[in-house]
Amino acid sequence: MTGQKPMKKILVVDDEEAIRSLYKMELEEAGYQVETAATGSQAIKTIDIFHPDLVTLDIRLPDMSGLKVLGEIRKKAPTLPVILCSAYGEYKQDLTSWGSDAYIVKSSDLGAFLKTVRQLVEEKG
């Protein structure tokens, strides 16, 4: 185990259990350690405990907007990469979403999602 890099940690935030499970499975298969959160407040607490290297963040959450969660993340960890994930492309025009590192429209094809995760995690080091 000498010289092996520690596993990168990703927090998946989405109110849909099916999406959380799918992303978790795909990211774990790609070699990441994954935690999930179903609400914005749960995500904020998890960041303090889990210390992820990257966050995937749904915009529509039951307790608060993902854009508000993004603002909270930026206050706590300004350099933590965040990928906004939404089924709706129109949020890309919202200036608040520009505070994220990437914006992905949810799709059954996870190729672009996984590529973006890989790029942002590698950039972070």
Secondary structure, 3 states (H helix, E strand, C coil): CCCCCCCCEEEEECCCHHHHHHHHHHHHHCCCEEEEECCHHHHHHHHHHHCCCEEEEECECCCCEHHHHHHHHHHHCCCCCEEEEECCHHHHHCHHHHHCCEEEECCCCCHHHHHHHHHHHHHHC
